[in-house]
Every structure is written in structure tokens, then in C-alpha cells.
Amino acid sequence: MHTEIEQATIAIVDRQLEAYNNQDIDAFAATYSDDVEIYQSHTLVFKGKEALIERYGGKFASLSYLNATSLNRMVQGNFLVDHELAQSSSQANKEIDHSVKVIAAYEVENGLIKRVTFMG
């Protein structure tokens, strides 16, 4: 059984995944704090919601299909770790031409995603 904090953590990450899969940049950005930090391993890739919108907005616009699913999930308090399968297509027929498995560690603060670290 999850605590209220864990339920809120799961809910915001699920909303973020749904917006990602719908390629809805406004709904996607709404799940992040204004000073969000995105890391690849231990390296800061970018910081701030404007950079997030620029990076992911371009990605959403350039792809005909985008889908990420959680293969395995752990949650404790305001931390959630997903093993995710992300697939995408740049082709008009939406045939998947890119597939990757990644570990995504989310930290939620004040109901929004504050930090994400991608590994893999």
C-alpha cells in the first residue's frame, strides 16, 4: 500500500508519461517545476522549464509516433524509479525506427517533477 506522498508521486509521473505519449508539450511541461533539472547519469543536461519545452517541443514536433512505457517501477516517498521502454518513429507510417530501454529516476517536490536522472 502506498502512502499519500507516494500516490501523488505516481500520479504526476503517470501524467507526465501520458503527455509524453500524446506529444502534448503543454501538458508535459505542466508536470515539471520551473527550475527542473534533467541529468544523464551524473551530468546536468539542462535546467529550467523553458529549456525543457524547447528540447521536448522540438522532439514532439519531429516525430510521428512516440511512446514510453514503464516496464518496472519502484516508489518511495517523493522518489520514483522506472525502467522504461521508449519507442519512436520519424516516418509517416509510424513504423518504429528507434527503441531504447532506460532507467529514469524522478524526484517530485511540491507536486511537480523537480529532477530527472536518466541512466542507460
Secondary structure, DSSP 4 states (H G I P E B T S, - for coil): ---HHHHHHHHHHHHHHHHHHTT-HHHHHTTEEEEEEEEETTEEEEESHHHHHHHHHHHHHH-SEEEEEEEEEEEETTEEEEEEEEEEE-STT----EEEEEEEEEEEETTEEEEEEEE-
